[in-house]
Amino acid sequence: MAYLKVKTALASEGAHLGTLKAFLLVLCFAVMQTVPAAINGYPFIFFDSRGYNNAGKAVVQVVVGKLGAAEDVAPTADANAVPADQAGKGGRAIPMSRSPYYGALVFVFLQSEAFLLALFQSLVVAYVVWLVVRQICPGNATKPYLVIGAICAVVTPLPYFSTYAMPDVFAAMVPLCLFLLCFARRSLTAAQQIVCWLVLAASVAIHSSHILLTFGLLTLLVILWLWPRVRPLISGWLMSCLAFVTGVSAVFAFAFVSHAVFGSWPQSLPFLTARGIEDGPVAEMVENDCYGHDFAICKAAPLDNRGSQFFLWDPNGFYQSADEDTKQRLSDEDFSVFLTAARANPMMQLKASLRNTVRQLGMFGLYEFDTAKRVFAESAPNYLSGSDLGRYGASLAVEGRYPFGFVSGFVYAAAALSLLAVAYVYGSRSVSNAALALGVLIIATLLMNSVICGVLSDPHHRYQARVIWLLPFLATLLVFQTSKRPAPRAQGQGIADS
């Protein structure tokens, strides 16, 4: 009996030490990702950060009973569009494209300490990555995990997005959480499964592009059922679907609550209409009297400027200069306008969509972070104040002294080398079923993300840069896994056991 008690005590002590070690490793990984923001002197923010902050501010103040504060929320416009004192006078329209859930996170952290938002997001990424590394390198995950952390911090965009007051970093959490739930669920504790589920559901709820990405990957997982080596667990897939439905339901719940509280449905920006104008089909439809349709966009004829950015953001553009009723119609008719125009000119839209997808696939530098000076001048003063505004104004990015272009060169080089490494390993080395499944999800994510963002919005470096770090992450994992010869029986194991 005494022996059993001692053995139990030693096992319990070992478990505690293992938990402490994992905590320190995750913390170390997260801190590494905050180094660029620390060097900069302040976390990175973008024009859209104001929209998230204002949406979160309205939610928080409604929760505490200050309904009137909702007047501060700019209706449908982002920070780089119309100043708060010029937009939506007397209106209470809430921008649907700016998640109130993520906005509440931004607002609360910016009210206390902006670096806490950077640390929080870095910790979420670090923990999910830790769980993935443990699945691919179960023998000793410490070394590959720390090496991945260092590589990501130095030559990938991860530290810039994990310390960004934007939800973009959670796009990369979608494939990683799907991998953990659908291929590694049996080796996760109940608490770890709950964390993965919550991160996946939250990722879906905070950005519309994440909804499309998650849906696409869930569909791919159904197809992968035909491939025995990467066959997902049915229970894990169902859990993932539940997370997806929960996230989407949260988006609709916000819409209904917004209508009940503010008396109006949230407005989404007419991104598809803007895209169709620049691609050509919507512009052609407008110039041809909308083919007999009575869309709000028909009043924009003749179009003096076919740029999507001009249409959406310029004060003289049709959207920003329109009255609130017209803006609501543009929002409501967005998909119908795009679909009607695409049907009338299918080849024009198809060519433009393919061109935009290819462009987006190759755009993943940090060049959009160079907008910090404009953000400080045009947007930040509307929601940052006091010492926070001063600290942001004194940051290297605002002063134009942060070498985003120089770092972007390393990002492109790392991505190119990683792609070669991934192709070589999968083509000539033996990898576990789990590593193969992870690779399929990551490559699919890179392709789907470029289609979603390139076709439905303007191609921007920010969109692809938010997920490109998954490529060096995958390459490093594969190098560590294949450096050790797997046990002979591993080749015949199923995905859940590998």
Secondary structure, 3 states (H helix, E strand, C coil): CHHHHHHHHHHHHHHHHHHHHHHHHHHHHHHHHCHHHHHHCCCECCHHHHHHHHHHHHHHHHHCCCHHHHHHCCCCCCCCCCCCCCCCCCCCCCECCCCHHHHHHHHHHHHHCHHHHHHHHHHHHHHHHHHHHHHHCCCCCHHHHHHHHHHHHHHCCHHHHHCECCHHHHHCHHHHHHHHHHHCHHHCCHHHHHHHHHHHHHHHHCCHHHHHHHHHHHHHHHHHCCCHHHCCCHHHHHHHHHHHHHHHHHHHHHHHHHHHHHCCCCECCCHHHHHHHHHCHHHHHHHCHHHHCCCHHHHHCCCCCCCHHHHHHCCCCHHHHCCHHHHHHHHHCHHHHHHHHHHHCHHHHHHHHHHHHHHHHCCCCCHHHHHHHHHHHHCHHHCCCHHHHHHHHCCHHHHCCCCHHHHHHHHHHHHHHHHHHHHHHHHHCCCCHHHHHHHHHHHHHHHHHHHHHHHHCCCCHHHHHHHHCHHHHHHHHHHHHHCCCCCHHHHHCCCCCC
